[in-house]
């Protein structure tokens, strides 16, 4: 071996890993998942085209194929739930609808969380269960769903599915009212009439319990201020009505 | 191409044949060096992409498998049946395998971005050390070893190593010509055949490499990049959803039902 050959022999051989079994199987897995997701997307598009043509059997067929290939396809989950929930040529099946809404809700779909709250509230496709309903209403409410905020307010207001909690009720009614929810405004007014002096001793008490309630004091103060404004406005409107 | 000047004696037909074949040889040698460069680049790019994939997507599969194993173990704890235990053990093996694969040496390979100088050095080295221009078996073995080093230096992006290999070649005896036109012609014809065979073999190897999952994935990622999106990011997102779902299941298993 010449001097230069000795030197070149010292080049660190870069690890050619193409043949490594473990890495190879991780790559294969990614490739299969990716291909399945692409195929699922194609089935979804095909299904949507059929939906526009009102060929609902085809829609279902396409969606079912798609969901087998990608069980987490967000729109497929959402639309499967909706397809079974809507009444298309005798395909309505609330149990199936609730099953798909649940999967979609678990993946964070706001509409499906609210929809599932509704299912549990009225026993649509599932056994009526207010505690479970409250869980899903709250998830949707936290993500900003106006209707869910209003319903959650009423749950806390009435102690339905959750321990009665006046401040939480006000908080969620306010959140919904902020977004223009008329029912929440009406409920707020009703609450205010029921409690002419609404727990005025309890802000301090509430502050000490805020960990339980799960709101930051700042957040709640803001809500309270808004509530007081609404309250004042409601009183004003009532006075005007009296006049 | 060499431009001849001055008086040129008429060539015999054998000499003409030899000259023509030598020209062809020079052309094919250049083509071969180009093909070797293509193959070496493809391999290095694939290795680099594999590293990137393992660092970004592979680790998420490992996380998913870890959560799967934990869930199976929780189930086995609660059920206590032999089936549940076997399932948990299997899930654990898979999780460990995925972890070590996602964190293996291959995951540390950095992006491959050859400079024009590196490519130039590689072409030059490939042309001069290529085993298929060997004149005998001993020469061929020496060249094969050198070619491996050239390839390794290239994929490691080591320009200096390529320069050292080239410097070492100057004193090599392989430029010695055989005696007589007949012998020269035979040698050139043999070299031509060897080079053609090697070019065909490279084409086959490139075709085979392109059929691997890794190459297909990389091709998709490259297309996605030209369309302005990041395929690996999309793959990450889709596995992250699964990770979140299974995390919830693990939490439910360990805490019981939910309420607000």
Interface residues (C-beta under 8 A of the other chain):
Chain A: X2 X3 X4 X5 X7 X8 X9 X11 X12 X13 X14 X15 X16 X17 X18 X20 X22 X23 X24 X25 X26 X27 X28 X29 X30 X31 X33 X34 X37 X70 X72 X106 X107 X108 X131 X134 X135 X138 X161 X162
Chain B: X43 X44 X46 X47 X50 X51 X53 X54 X57 X58 X61 X97 X98 X100 X101 X102 X104 X105 X106 X107 X109 X146 X149 X152 X153 X155 X156 X158 X161 X164 X165 X167 X168 X171 X212 X213 X214 X216 X217 X220 X231 X235 X238 X239 X241 X242 X244 X245 X248 X258 X259 X260
